[in-house]
Amino acid sequence: MSTSPNTPSSSLWQLMAPHLGLIALSFTLSRLAYELHELLTPYVAYTQGVDLLFLPAGVKLVLIMVAGWRGALGCGLSLLSLSTRFWPDLEPVWLLLYSTLSVGMTWLVVGIMLRRMALGPTLEGLSFWELVQIDMLNTLLHGIVVNGYFWSLGLRSSESFWSAALAMTLGDFLGAGVIMLLVLLVARLIAPVRT
């Protein structure tokens, strides 16, 4: 029994295929960023879960800004799949909550800031300064929320909370800056600015 091009199942597939593709691409790029970043970790580690230069934060920010909820879902699934490596003794529900908090914070900040800046999904008109503002607010709130979560699970002491939160903020900010510069470089190589 064949289905015609206008059957509900083929229409649903046509609607869902681009979304599934963006989710899969976001998952893959996020996962690759983590795997490649592990080569840098011995040189930039501050404490468990905190690096002073964290490139995956930039990849996550770019994917969420460009792909929206699909980027967030792909990054969240990637982080969840990696979390068992970071904390093998934690229950799956706590790992799910961690990945949801980490990715959800970025998605929330990006959504609010893009609306406040009156930027649409194409990001047309996004200035460098606005990008820095999004990155600064995202990394600050992310550092505080995620380290607060670590503290609530007993993974972070009260004494180390603020230093770890600020170190994470710095690492995420610098990592996002490096990724943004790489994206800008690739964009300039693909489509040079004409003067």
N, C-alpha and C positions, 0 to 999 in steps of 0.2 A: 504494500500500500504506500503510494507516494504522496507527498504533501505538495500542494500547489504553493507558489510564492506568496499568496495572500492568506494562508492559513494562520490562525493565532500563534501556533508554535514558531513558525518562521518569522512572524512579525516581532514576537517577543525576543527571539534571538537577534534580530537586526537592531532592536533597541538596546539589548544588554551587551552585545559584543564589544562596542567601544568602551563601555564602563569596565567590563571584565579585563579588557586589554590594558587599560590604565592602571587598574588595581594590580595586575600581574607585573607590569613594568615597574610600578612603584615598589612593589615587594622586592623585585629583583635588584633594582638600583640601590635600595636601602640596604639590602642584605650584602651586596657587593661593597658598599661603603663601609659597613662594619668589618667585613672580612679584611679589606685592604687596610683599614685603620688599625687593626691589631698589630700590623708591622710597626706602627709608630708608638703604640702604647708603652713599651718599655722606656721610651724617651720622654713621654709627656704625662705619665700617670701621676696623679696627686694622691688619690686614695681609691679604694674600690668603688667603681662606678663613676669616677670623676677624673677627667683628663684636662690638662691645661690647654690643649688644642684638640678639639673634637670635631673632626670632619663630618661624621654622620649627621650632626645637628644641622649643618648647612644643606646637606642633601635632603633631609626631612623638610626643612623650611622651603626649599625650592619646589619639591614635589607637591607640598600642600598648597603653595601659592599658585602653581600652574595647574594641578589636577584636582584641587579642592578635596571633597570628601573621598574621592577615589584614591588620591594620593595619601590621605590620612589613613584610610583602611589598609592600603598596601603596606605603608610604613608600620602601622600598628601590628599587622600580622607578622611582619618581619621581626619586629622587636619582641613580640611574644615568642616566636620560634627561637630567638637567640637568648631569651631570659633564663632558660633552664641552664645554659652554660654559665651565666653570671652568678646565679643563686640556685644551685641544684637541690638544696634542702627546702626551699620554699614550696608551699602548696600551690598548685596551678591557679587557684582563684586569686592569690596575691600577685602572681606574675601577670595575670590578665588585668588586674587593677593597675599594676605598675605601667604596663604598656598603654593602657587606656588613658591614664593620667598624663604620661609623657607626651604622647601624640595628641591627645585631646587638648592639652594646654596650648600647643602650637596652633592647632586648628582653630581654637577659640580666639586666640590673639590675632591671627591672620584675618579671620572673618570680621572681627570687630574693627581692626585697623583699616582694612580695605573699604568697609562701609563708611567709616569716619572720614576717610580720604576721598570718598565718592569715586572709587575705582571699580570698574567692572571686571568680569572674568578674564578679559584679555590683558589686564594690567596696563593698558595704554595710559600713558601720562605718569606712570610711577617714576618718581625722581629718586636719585641716589640717596638724598637725605631722608626721604620717606622710607626707603628700604632699610636704612640704618635705624630709624625709629622703631620699625616693626621688629627688627632683629634684637634691638636693645630691650624692648618691653618683653618680647618672647623669652629671651634667655634669662632675664631677671626673674620673671614669674615662674618659669620652668624650673630654675635652680632652687627657688624657695619651695615650691610645691613638691617636687620630686624628693628633695632632701627631707622635707617634712614627712613625707610618706616613709622614707627610709628610717627616720627617727621613730615613727609610730610602730614600725615593725621590729625595732631594736637593732637595726643595721647601722645606725648612726647615733653617736652619743650626743647629749645636750651640749657638751663642751665643744664638739667638733662641728656642730650644725652650721653655724654661720660661716666658718672658714670653708667648709665643704660646699655650701650653697654658693658662696661668692666665687670659689674656684671653678665650680661647674658653670656658673654664669659666664665667667671669663673664657673658659675653654669652648663653650658653645658659641659665644660671640665671635671669637677668633676663628673657629672652625667654619662658621657660616660665612665669615668675611672671606676666607680663602676660597670656599666653594663659589661664592658670588663673583669673585674676581675671575675664577676659571670660567664660569658661565659667560661673563662679559667678554673675556678673551675669545672664547669659541664663537660667540655671537659676532664679534668684530671680524673674525677671520672668515666667517660664512657670509656676512653682509657688511662689508666695510662702510664706515661713515663717509659720506661724500661731502666735500666742502666746496 
